[in-house]
Every structure is written in structure tokens, then in C-alpha cells.
Amino acid sequence: MSQMVEETSSELGTIAELAGQLRGGAPWLDTLREKAFDRFAAHGFPTSAEETWKYTNLSGLAKIALKADIDRHLGVEHGVEHGVEQVRLRELVLGAEKTAVELVFVDGNLEKELSWRGVLPGMARVMPLAEAIEADARGLREALSEEISDPLVDLNTALFQDGVYIHIPAGIVIESPIHLVFLSSGRGMSNPRVVIRADGGSQVSVVETFAGPRDSAYFTNAVTTILAGHGTVIEHYRLQREGSEAYHISNLRIRQSRSSSVTSHVVSLGARLSRQQIEAALQGEGSSVTLNGLFILSGRQHADHNTIIDHQSPHSESSEFYKGILDGQSRGIFDGKIIVRKDAQKTSSRQVNRNLLLSPTAIVDSKPQLEIHADDVKCNHGSTIGQIDEDALFYMQARGIASEEARNLLMYAFASEIVERMKIEPVRNQLQSDLLHKLGPNGRGGKS
Amino acid sequence: MMLEIRNLKARVDDKEILKGLNLTVNAGEIHAIMGQNGSGKSTLANVLAGKPRYEVTSGEVLFEGNDLLAMSPEVRARAGVFLAFQYPVEIAGVNNIYFLKAALNAARKERGLEELDAMEFLGLAREKMKLVEMDESFMNRSVNEGFSGGEKKRNEIFQMAVLDPKLAILDETDSGLDIDALRIVAEGVNTLRNEKHSVIVITHYQRLLDYLVPDFVHVLHEGQIVKSGGKELALELEKRGYSWADELSAAGATARS
């Protein structure tokens, strides 16, 4: 018992020290960080005693993540020299031809020489967060100050060093995707923060890629907020390809105005333990949200997907489709809650989770939940857990296709259903080759 | 000799279905195997294709002199054995044409032939689709997904035409087909007919045999072939009904004892 208290207090000490180093900027930000730190200190890391954290245990996290951190924050070490090459940066970036802007961060800090910024139409802005704070960019303060009761968001607020502020003014359409790449050198913790603010009628797609070296224990704690103005069309991709020993926690907060349409694509391929949380608030009439997700796990990987869709106004629509493929002793979680508030009449909502278990020791927890307070709504949800279809397997073999290849084809087909929903072709292509690799003979049961 | 089955016994889930079946098929011959439900027709088809749940307890099957039962299903297919399924399986997300190209190239590779590229394959596929009067839109759909019963059976014959097997086994391909579809399927098989190809037609009814005239007809009853003859045997069986098979079986048993 006393040991635990000691450990907890030393974690907090480290975090307090890190937070202290970040002070001295804008006064409003100092206050914000201080409050966030206090809330985190009072609560600590979530434990599995909390309902929404029932399946995921973070007890190993604090120890591994915080040890190496102080040095790095003091600038003693720098990421580029430390294993960034290992993550095959060239395969991760999409390049200038396929993106409007591509920013690469290493351990939470912008690497200018690895990034590129094109000229955006109108007054559209994609700024490193530190720069945006310095310039006190319009709307940023409100976006960061929104109270969110979540200890990991608080931790991010207390500690983020940099991130991205994207502001798309009214009526502007950004054709090519904005790609944000968050790399880890494999040590300590990083807290990237992203704010996407799209004003009325604008359109934008943002891809976030997370990656790091194999076999290093590090921790990514990312927070992204999307503020979707009326009539906006926004696509967001979060591609989690962290290293095999990494911890990854990310939060996506979506706030939607009237007639806005937001689509989120989540992919979990890497990390030892990951959790992707999404909370979408359909605040404006006629707004719609689509959440697509795909997780492919093997070995002892653990991936938790926790989503809340909150229908707050009439005629709003949501559609959620998550698929999981689990091998080895991996564990996948889909915990999806849909809330329909009293005023949200004529809501239509559909939620599906399908899982494919490849091994008898893999576990999936599928927990769809509906909480309906309005009477004129159309909601349906379903979840399935199954194995490879043996009849399909035999059919393919009977045509001359080897059983291993047939098996891979069936898994590929299962996963493709999610990948095909992605509009950005280079992302689709990247994932298709990932799938072939991960589901192929060398990928499964091996390292991620 | 294409296929030789000697005293084949097989069971499914501990139930013995085939009880000592003998059959010889030479190259270029069409054999019809007729029998009522439960006689062992589909079990024979599945055993020949290598379906996992079917367990052979004794006997042997030689395909061109090689031990067929020792081969995995995919090796049998590549060697030239084709089963047209009674219930073709729907495979969501796997493209029909991609699937068939992979199948054909697996067989070509095994035979030491060059694999076909996409264009060459497409040319071949188009030609064979015409044969079974299949619309080209079926190429880009998932394997059998959402196909009607008749479309699925035609897709089987289309696959057969592309793969060009030495031995084709049609497992109740006629069931659920209207006369037009029946004619198309039979014509598809007839065009493959030559001195190198053999076909085993497994059926409950005589009507397919009007279009696909067999060289030999065998009556299967309780896991054994109780009578063999020419094409006229099918007509006689149709006239007398399957109770005749019971009599033949009883007579056979008396004769043996």
C-alpha cells in the first residue's frame, strides 16, 4: 500500500515538474494548465473500477511513460537521432502531391524539415499550436478552454507542448487532405493537441497518423477537438500504427452545428495497449455523424474503442460501423453508447460491430448501448462475433486456392469493408498494403 | 483410367454413409449417378473434393493412378478435379473475377504453365461467360453474393469452363433450375465434352440427362451402387421409381449371401 502511494506521488511529482516547465506563456493558458493539472492530480489515472474503463488497465503505464521524460523535456535528447528512422517515415508520409499540408511531429515537437505547408485558399490556416497560441489566433482560446471532464484530456492540457490549429473560414473547401504525423522516438510521453475549427459551409479532411519504433515502451496521449460549423463537411482519420510496446490513448471530441456532417475513421493496428475515445455531440438540428472503425490485433495487443454519440437536437443522424479481427491472445473492446436526448425527435441511428476471432484465446468485448429519452426515433444496433467461415474456406480450396491464402483473402475481405469507406485514396492504398502485410503469413501471430 | 473408386466407405459425424462403393470412370466418359435423398450422392461428391467433415474409413480412390485421398482439396483442384457445388458459397468482399483468376493461376503454376495476366484472363473469362449466357456485370460482384439460385449454378459452370478440369463432378447442379437454365448448364458441359474430359453427374432426376446424355448410369442406394447400365437405365428408373432401387438392393443382398 505504502509503495503504491509512493509511486503515485512520484508520478505526480514528475508531471508537476513537467507542467511547471511549460508555464510562463500566455496567462490564460497558464491558468488553464494549472486547473487541468489540479483536476488530474485529484483524480489520477483512470482505474478499471470506473465503468467506462472496465476493460482497460493502465497500471503499467505511468511507470514506463514518465521515467525518461524529464531529460527530454530539458532538451538533452532529441527525437530525430533516436530511432525515428525505424518507423519508416517515408512509408508514412503521403507527400506534397497528395496533401494540402503535411506536418511531422517528433515527440510532440514540430520537425520543420520533415514538414511541408502548401498555400491554402482564402484565409484558411494550418498552424503549429505553439505558433497559434503566440499569435492568439481567433477562436483558439475558446476551443482549448472547453471544460472536459476526463483525466487524460486534463493530462494533455497540462502538458501539451505543441500540436496543430486548423481554421477553415466560411465557405472554403480544402480539396487535398491535411496530414498530421505524430512520431515517437520511443521514449517517455507526448501529448499532441489538435483543434480543427471549420466555419459555416467549409469542407476539410484531416488525417492523423501515429507511429513509433518497435519494442520501445512509450506513451502517446493525444486530444483532438473538431468544431463543425453549420453545413460543414469534415472527414477525420486517426491511423494508429504505434510501435509494438507503446501505449496510445487518444480522445476525439466532435461538436456539431446545424446540418453539419462529420465522418471519423479510426484504425488500430499497433500499440501494446491502446484506447481511442470519441465523443460526438450533435448539437445542431439536422447534423449527422459517421463513425467507422477497424482494429486488427495479434499477440498480446489490447485495443479499447469507446464511443459516445450524443443526439441533442431533432433530425440528427448517426451511423457507426466498427470491425475487429483478433488473433493470438489479443483483446479488443467496442463500447459504443448512443444517447438520444428528449428534444432530439426524428433521430435516426444505426450501430454495428462485427468481430472475427482467429484464435480461441483472443477475446472481444462488444458492448453496444442505447439510451433513449425521445419517443419518435429510429435506432437499431447489432453486434456479432464469429470465426472464419469454414464453408467459404473449403469452397476456395476446392477451386485450387491454398488454405492459408484463402484464409488471408477472407480476412482481407472482412477488413476491406471499412477501408473502402475511406474517401482518401492514398490512405486506402496505404491501408490495403498494411492489411496484406499484417494479415499475410508473416504478419499474423507475429509482431505488429 | 481417369478415376477408380474401390470399396469406398465413408462417414459423416459417426454415421456411415458410403458402404463399399466401386466406380470406374475412363477419360472422355460421362457417368450419371442417380439416387434418392440420403443414398450417399452428395457424400460421394464431397469425399472426392476433400471436404473436412467427411471421413473415409476404408477403400481407395485413384485419380490418374495417384492416391486422391492423400491430396489436400486445393491440390486435387489443381490436379484437375472440379466440384460444382450443390450449394455454392457466398463470399462477401471477395471479387468474383479476382477469385477465379487466383484459382486458375494456382492450377497453371502447378502445371508449370505461365500465369495469365489481367488482360489475358479477362479475354478468357469473357469468352466463357458467353457460353453460359452470364452478364459481364457478374465479374465485378462478390463471389456468389446476392446471386439467385440459377445464377449461382451458372457461375459454377462458368468457373468450370475457365478452369477446364479433367474430371468435373456436378453435384445436383440441376436442382432448383428452370428448363432454360438447365439447357444452358447442359450446353456448357457439352462444349467441354471430348476424349480428355470426364464428367460425373449426380442427380435425383432424369431430366438433366435429356440434355446431357450420359454414357453410363449408376443407381446409388444406401451407400452402394446397386445397378449400372447405359442411358436407358435412367429412363427405366424414372418409370419404376426409387422403390425399384430397394428391390435391386434386396436382390443384390440375397445374391451375395
Interface residues (C-beta under 8 A of the other chain):
Chain A: D389 E390 D391 A392 F394 Y395 M396 Q397 A398 R399 G400 I401 A402 S403 E405 L409 L410 Y412 A413 F414 S416 E417
Chain B: A49 G50 K51 P52 S72 P73 E74 R76 A77 R78 L83 F85 P88 V89 E90 I91 A92 G93 V94 F99 L100 A102 A103 L104 A106 A107 E110 S142 V143 Q159 L163
